[in-house]
Amino acid sequence: MERLTTKIVIPTIVFSILLVSGSVNFANADLIPEWVKNNALWYGQGEISETEFLNAIKFLVESKIIIVDTAEETVSKIMEAQITIPNGNFDVSGKGFYLPLNLEISTNTKVTWVNDDSVPHNIQSQDERGHVIDLFNSPPLNTGDRFEFTFEEPGVYNYYCSFHPWRVGLVTVK
């Protein structure tokens, strides 16, 4: 059987998996549903989004219509997640909590905090009792600014904004 080497990128809302040089061991065009073929055509014509197209590819992989060799030496995982600091987060009486309030991720996931609020914020790690710890500490983040940190160990990580200490959040790493 002929081996076909390809690159497949499958993004999701919570994280992305990049198959750098995954090896497709088996693909049979007769098994591919018409809706997937149509999605490929529509994506090429710019009629559907990249996310819709990649969800079709993800379906093929998950349904084992396309079987991908996931040997450790051929797969590089880049996992990413985002936490938004929404507009109004600074207001103690507002509903501007971090989105999501408790982000659940796998180890080795890079988390990006994005400030969508109209005032500066920062991200400071703390322990479960609310004491500041020196794991991560962002500079002041103006509107649109980002701060990234990669979580390498399992655990529950607490954080808050030192400018608005009533705003706390969690990152749970499994």
LINMOPE-V571898 format. One record per pair of residues at least 4 apart in sequence whose C-alpha atoms are under 7 Angstrom apart, sorted by the first residue. I is the first residue (numbers start at 1). J is the second residue. D is the distance in whole Angstrom. If there is no record, write none. Layout:
# LINMOPE-V571898
((I;J;D) (I;J;D))
This chain:
# LINMOPE-V571898
((3;24;7) (3;25;6) (4;23;6) (4;24;6) (4;25;7) (5;21;7) (5;22;7) (5;23;5) (5;24;6) (6;21;6) (6;22;6) (6;23;6) (6;24;7) (7;19;6) (7;20;6) (7;21;6) (7;22;6) (8;18;7) (8;19;6) (9;17;7) (9;18;5) (9;19;6) (10;16;6) (10;17;6) (10;18;7) (10;54;6) (10;58;7) (11;15;7) (11;16;4) (11;17;6) (12;16;6) (14;80;7) (14;81;5) (15;79;5) (15;80;4) (15;81;5) (16;78;6) (16;79;5) (16;80;6) (17;77;5) (17;78;5) (17;79;6) (18;76;6) (18;77;6) (18;78;6) (19;75;5) (19;76;6) (20;74;7) (20;75;6) (20;76;6) (21;74;6) (21;75;7) (22;68;6) (22;69;6) (22;70;7) (22;74;6) (22;75;6) (23;68;6) (23;69;5) (24;66;7) (24;67;6) (24;68;5) (24;69;6) (25;67;6) (25;68;6) (25;69;7) (26;66;6) (26;67;6) (27;65;6) (27;66;5) (27;67;7) (31;65;7) (32;36;7) (32;65;7) (33;37;7) (34;38;6) (35;39;6) (36;40;6) (36;56;6) (37;41;6) (38;42;6) (39;43;6) (39;53;6) (40;44;6) (40;53;6) (41;45;6) (42;46;6) (42;47;5) (42;48;6) (43;47;6) (43;48;5) (43;49;7) (43;50;7) (43;53;6) (48;52;6) (49;53;6) (50;54;6) (51;55;6) (52;56;7) (53;57;7) (54;58;6) (55;59;6) (56;60;6) (57;61;6) (58;62;6) (59;63;6) (60;64;6) (60;65;5) (60;66;6) (61;65;6) (61;66;5) (61;67;6) (70;74;7) (70;75;6) (71;75;6) (79;108;7) (79;109;5) (79;110;6) (80;109;5) (80;110;5) (80;111;6) (81;109;7) (81;110;6) (81;111;5) (81;112;6) (82;111;5) (82;112;5) (82;113;6) (83;98;7) (83;99;5) (83;100;6) (83;112;6) (83;113;5) (83;114;6) (84;98;6) (84;99;5) (84;113;6) (84;114;5) (84;115;6) (84;116;7) (85;89;6) (85;98;5) (85;99;7) (85;114;6) (85;115;5) (85;116;5) (85;117;6) (86;96;6) (86;98;7) (86;115;7) (86;116;5) (86;117;5) (87;96;6) (87;116;5) (87;117;4) (87;118;6) (88;94;6) (88;96;5) (88;117;6) (89;94;7) (89;96;4) (89;97;6) (89;117;6) (90;164;6) (92;166;7) (97;101;6) (97;167;7) (98;169;7) (101;169;5) (101;170;6) (102;169;6) (102;170;5) (102;171;6) (102;172;7) (103;170;6) (103;171;5) (103;172;6) (104;171;6) (104;172;5) (104;173;6) (105;109;7) (105;172;6) (105;173;5) (105;174;6) (106;173;5) (106;174;5) (107;151;6) (107;152;5) (107;153;6) (107;154;6) (107;173;6) (107;174;6) (108;150;6) (108;151;5) (108;152;5) (109;150;5) (109;151;6) (110;148;7) (110;149;6) (110;150;4) (110;151;6) (111;148;6) (111;149;5) (111;150;6) (112;146;6) (112;147;5) (112;148;4) (112;149;7) (113;146;6) (113;147;5) (113;148;6) (114;144;6) (114;145;6) (114;146;5) (114;147;7) (115;141;6) (115;142;7) (115;143;5) (115;144;5) (115;145;6) (115;146;7) (116;143;6) (116;144;6) (117;143;6) (118;143;6) (119;142;6) (119;143;6) (120;140;6) (120;141;5) (120;142;4) (120;143;7) (121;140;6) (121;141;5) (121;142;7) (121;161;6) (121;163;6) (122;138;5) (122;139;6) (122;140;5) (122;141;6) (122;161;5) (122;162;7) (123;137;6) (123;138;5) (123;159;6) (123;160;6) (123;161;5) (124;136;6) (124;137;4) (124;138;7) (124;159;5) (124;160;5) (124;161;6) (124;162;7) (125;132;6) (125;133;6) (125;134;7) (125;135;6) (125;136;5) (125;137;6) (125;158;6) (125;159;4) (125;160;7) (126;130;5) (126;131;5) (126;132;4) (126;133;5) (126;158;5) (126;159;5) (127;131;5) (127;132;6) (127;133;6) (127;158;6) (128;158;6) (138;147;6) (141;145;5) (141;146;7) (154;173;5) (154;174;5) (155;172;6) (155;173;5) (155;174;7) (156;170;7) (156;171;6) (156;172;4) (156;173;6) (157;170;6) (157;171;5) (157;172;6) (158;169;6) (158;170;5) (158;171;7) (159;168;6) (159;169;5) (159;170;6) (160;165;6) (160;167;6) (160;168;4) (160;169;6) (161;165;5) (161;167;6) (161;168;7))
